[in-house]
């Protein structure tokens, strides 16, 4: 079973504590600071579309991209009402991003970049984002720091709702830089009253600031900056999540062909 296939139906319930309006507020601060050229925004690795929907409600023309059809099904259902322009959802991997036209900004949130565990694919993903951005466009993403992922080694966590029970344990490989989440998920079937069981393996790679900065520069980005956890300042020691912003050169001209 691939990542998020079974979890998709319970993802929103298990992540009820994620403050999406606050995330959107933070994103908009960077949009205003960088004066993005328009209002077409890509939510890369959008999951169930909660952030996509939040930004769409604020007037942005949204495109959501995710690799999981199950997550996208949840996203599409969520975004059918309450927005002036309904988001477009595409099932694609980050490194094979292929849009119909240009975007003014791209956001990739909730440590989705860490989930691209192959550095070659992450480099390609950055190149694809750069290709479809308008000149002057902004790329914003966050990552879990290597220190945070290393500290999770050997930890066991429990999440539960009325109809979902999820136990997950973590292992961190210092040699490989991979944090593995082994999940056992039990979900109540409302029709039968029985509990269905699923297993999923999630992995995140620990990337350093220097690595990610190098990948962004290689893709052609400029004005690369790093911020603390939803703060408009530089990261401080011990912060487990940091944000990157990078811009496409306003003078750049792309041919929209495969690089």
C-alpha positions as CSV (number, residue, x, y, z in Angstrom):
1,X,0.0,0.0,0.0
2,X,1.4,3.4,-1.0
3,X,1.8,6.3,1.3
4,X,-1.5,8.0,2.3
5,X,-3.7,5.4,0.5
6,X,-5.4,4.2,3.7
7,X,-4.7,7.3,5.8
8,X,-6.4,9.7,3.4
9,X,-9.9,9.1,4.7
10,X,-8.8,10.1,8.3
11,X,-6.1,12.6,7.6
12,X,-8.2,15.7,8.3
13,X,-9.6,14.3,11.6
14,X,-6.1,13.3,12.8
15,X,-4.6,16.7,11.8
16,X,-7.4,18.8,13.4
17,X,-4.8,20.9,15.3
18,X,-3.2,22.3,12.1
19,X,-4.2,26.0,12.0
20,X,-4.6,26.5,8.2
21,X,-5.8,30.1,8.5
22,X,-2.7,30.9,10.4
23,X,-0.6,29.2,7.7
24,X,-2.4,31.2,5.0
25,X,-1.8,34.4,7.0
26,X,1.9,33.7,7.0
27,X,2.0,32.8,3.3
28,X,0.2,36.1,2.5
29,X,2.8,38.1,4.4
30,X,5.5,36.7,2.1
31,X,3.3,37.3,-1.0
32,X,2.9,41.0,0.0
33,X,6.5,41.4,0.9
34,X,7.7,39.9,-2.4
35,X,4.9,41.5,-4.5
36,X,4.0,38.4,-6.5
37,X,3.1,39.3,-10.1
38,X,-0.5,37.9,-10.0
39,X,-2.8,35.7,-8.0
40,X,-2.4,32.2,-9.6
41,X,-0.9,30.0,-6.9
42,X,0.2,26.3,-7.0
43,X,-0.2,24.3,-3.8
44,X,2.4,21.6,-4.4
45,X,1.7,18.3,-2.4
46,X,-1.7,19.8,-1.4
47,X,-2.9,16.6,0.3
48,X,-6.6,16.9,1.2
49,X,-6.6,20.5,0.0
50,X,-7.2,22.3,3.3
51,X,-4.7,25.0,2.6
52,X,-5.7,25.1,-1.1
53,X,-9.3,25.8,0.0
54,X,-8.2,28.4,2.6
55,X,-6.2,30.4,0.0
56,X,-9.0,30.0,-2.6
57,X,-11.4,31.6,-0.1
58,X,-9.1,34.5,0.0
59,X,-9.4,35.1,-3.8
60,X,-6.4,33.2,-5.2
61,X,-6.8,31.1,-8.3
62,X,-5.5,27.8,-6.9
63,X,-4.0,24.7,-8.5
64,X,-3.5,21.7,-6.2
65,X,-1.0,19.0,-7.1
66,X,-0.5,15.7,-5.2
67,X,0.6,12.2,-5.9
68,X,-2.2,10.5,-4.0
69,X,-5.5,10.1,-5.8
70,X,-7.2,9.3,-2.5
71,X,-6.0,12.6,-1.0
72,X,-7.0,14.5,-4.1
73,X,-10.5,13.0,-3.9
74,X,-10.9,14.5,-0.4
75,X,-9.6,17.8,-1.7
76,X,-12.0,18.0,-4.6
77,X,-14.9,17.2,-2.4
78,X,-13.9,19.9,0.1
79,X,-13.5,22.6,-2.6
80,X,-16.7,22.3,-4.5
81,X,-18.5,25.1,-2.6
82,X,-17.6,28.3,-0.9
83,X,-15.1,29.7,-3.4
84,X,-15.5,32.0,-6.3
85,X,-13.1,30.1,-8.5
86,X,-13.0,26.3,-7.9
87,X,-9.4,25.0,-7.6
88,X,-7.9,22.7,-10.2
89,X,-6.5,19.5,-8.9
90,X,-3.8,17.4,-10.7
91,X,-2.4,14.0,-9.8
92,X,1.3,14.3,-10.3
93,X,4.6,13.8,-8.6
94,X,6.7,16.9,-7.8
95,X,9.6,16.0,-10.1
96,X,7.2,15.5,-13.0
97,X,5.2,18.7,-12.5
98,X,3.4,19.6,-15.7
99,X,1.0,22.6,-15.7
100,X,-1.1,24.1,-18.4
101,X,0.4,27.5,-18.0
102,X,2.4,29.8,-15.6
103,X,1.9,30.5,-11.9
104,X,2.6,33.5,-9.9
105,X,3.6,31.6,-6.7
106,X,4.1,28.1,-5.4
107,X,3.7,26.9,-1.9
108,X,4.8,23.5,-0.6
109,X,3.9,23.2,3.1
110,X,3.9,20.9,6.1
111,X,7.3,19.4,5.4
112,X,6.2,17.9,2.1
113,X,9.7,18.6,0.7
114,X,11.1,16.2,3.3
115,X,9.0,13.5,1.7
116,X,11.0,13.7,-1.5
117,X,13.7,11.3,-0.2
118,X,15.7,11.2,-3.4
119,X,17.8,14.4,-3.8
120,X,17.9,14.0,-7.5
121,X,14.1,14.1,-7.7
122,X,14.0,17.1,-5.4
123,X,16.4,18.9,-7.6
124,X,14.1,18.1,-10.6
125,X,11.1,19.3,-8.6
126,X,12.7,22.6,-7.9
127,X,13.6,22.9,-11.6
128,X,10.0,22.2,-12.6
129,X,8.6,24.8,-10.2
130,X,11.1,27.4,-11.6
131,X,10.0,26.6,-15.1
132,X,6.3,27.3,-14.5
133,X,6.8,30.4,-12.3
134,X,6.3,33.8,-13.9
135,X,9.3,36.0,-13.8
136,X,9.4,37.6,-10.3
137,X,7.3,34.7,-8.9
138,X,7.8,33.3,-5.4
139,X,8.5,29.8,-4.2
140,X,7.8,29.2,-0.5
141,X,8.2,25.9,1.4
142,X,9.0,24.6,4.8
143,X,11.1,21.6,6.1
144,X,11.6,19.7,9.3
145,X,15.2,20.2,10.3
146,X,17.7,17.4,10.6
147,X,17.8,18.0,14.4
148,X,14.1,17.6,14.7
149,X,14.0,14.4,12.7
150,X,17.0,12.9,14.6
151,X,15.2,13.6,17.9
152,X,12.2,11.5,16.8
153,X,14.3,8.3,16.7
154,X,12.7,5.6,18.8
155,X,9.6,7.7,19.6
156,X,6.0,6.2,19.7
157,X,2.9,8.3,19.1
158,X,-0.8,7.7,19.4
159,X,-3.5,9.7,17.6
160,X,-7.2,8.8,17.9
161,X,-10.6,10.1,17.1
162,X,-14.0,8.5,17.5
163,X,-13.6,6.4,14.4
164,X,-9.8,6.3,13.9
165,X,-6.9,4.9,15.9
166,X,-3.4,5.5,14.7
167,X,-0.2,4.2,16.4
168,X,3.1,5.2,14.8
169,X,6.7,4.7,15.7
170,X,9.8,6.4,14.3
171,X,13.3,5.3,13.4
172,X,16.0,7.7,12.2
173,X,19.0,6.5,10.3
174,X,21.9,8.9,10.8
175,X,23.9,7.3,8.0
176,X,21.1,7.6,5.5
177,X,19.5,10.7,6.9
178,X,16.0,9.1,6.7
179,X,13.3,9.2,9.3
180,X,10.8,6.4,8.9
181,X,7.3,6.4,10.3
182,X,5.7,3.0,10.7
183,X,2.0,3.5,11.0
184,X,-0.8,1.1,12.2
185,X,-4.2,2.6,11.4
186,X,-7.6,1.3,12.5
187,X,-10.7,2.9,11.1
188,X,-14.3,2.2,12.0
189,X,-16.5,1.3,9.1
190,X,-19.8,3.1,9.7
191,X,-21.8,0.6,7.6
192,X,-20.6,-2.6,9.3
193,X,-19.5,-1.4,12.7
194,X,-16.2,-3.2,12.2
195,X,-12.7,-1.8,12.4
196,X,-10.6,-2.0,9.3
197,X,-6.8,-2.1,9.7
198,X,-4.2,-0.6,7.4
199,X,-0.4,-0.2,7.5
200,X,1.6,2.6,6.0
201,X,5.3,3.5,5.9
202,X,6.2,7.2,5.6
203,X,9.7,8.5,5.2
204,X,11.3,11.9,5.4
205,X,14.8,12.9,4.4
206,X,16.8,15.3,6.5
207,X,18.0,18.1,4.3
208,X,20.4,20.8,5.5
209,X,20.0,24.5,4.7
210,X,23.1,24.4,2.6
211,X,21.8,21.5,0.6
212,X,18.5,23.1,-0.2
213,X,20.0,26.4,-0.9
214,X,22.3,24.7,-3.4
215,X,19.4,22.9,-5.1
216,X,17.5,26.2,-5.4
217,X,20.5,28.0,-6.9
218,X,21.0,25.1,-9.4
219,X,17.4,25.4,-10.5
220,X,17.9,29.2,-11.2
221,X,16.3,30.8,-8.1
222,X,17.5,34.0,-6.7
223,X,16.9,36.0,-3.4
224,X,17.0,32.7,-1.3
225,X,16.0,33.4,2.3
226,X,15.5,31.3,5.4
227,X,13.0,32.0,8.1
228,X,12.0,30.6,11.5
229,X,8.9,28.6,12.2
230,X,6.2,30.8,10.7
231,X,8.2,33.9,11.7
232,X,9.4,36.8,9.6
233,X,12.9,36.5,11.0
234,X,15.9,34.2,10.6
235,X,15.7,30.8,12.3
236,X,16.9,30.4,15.8
237,X,18.8,27.4,17.3
238,X,16.4,24.6,18.3
239,X,13.5,25.5,15.9
240,X,12.3,22.3,14.4
241,X,10.7,23.8,11.3
242,X,12.2,26.4,9.0
243,X,10.9,28.2,5.9
244,X,12.5,29.0,2.6
245,X,11.5,31.7,0.1
246,X,13.1,32.0,-3.3
247,X,12.3,34.1,-6.4
248,X,12.5,33.7,-10.1
249,X,14.5,36.4,-11.6
250,X,12.1,39.1,-12.9
251,X,14.2,39.3,-16.1
252,X,14.1,35.5,-16.7
253,X,12.6,34.2,-19.9
254,X,11.6,30.5,-20.1
255,X,10.5,28.6,-23.2
256,X,8.1,26.3,-21.3
257,X,9.9,23.3,-22.8
258,X,11.2,20.3,-20.9
259,X,14.5,21.2,-19.4
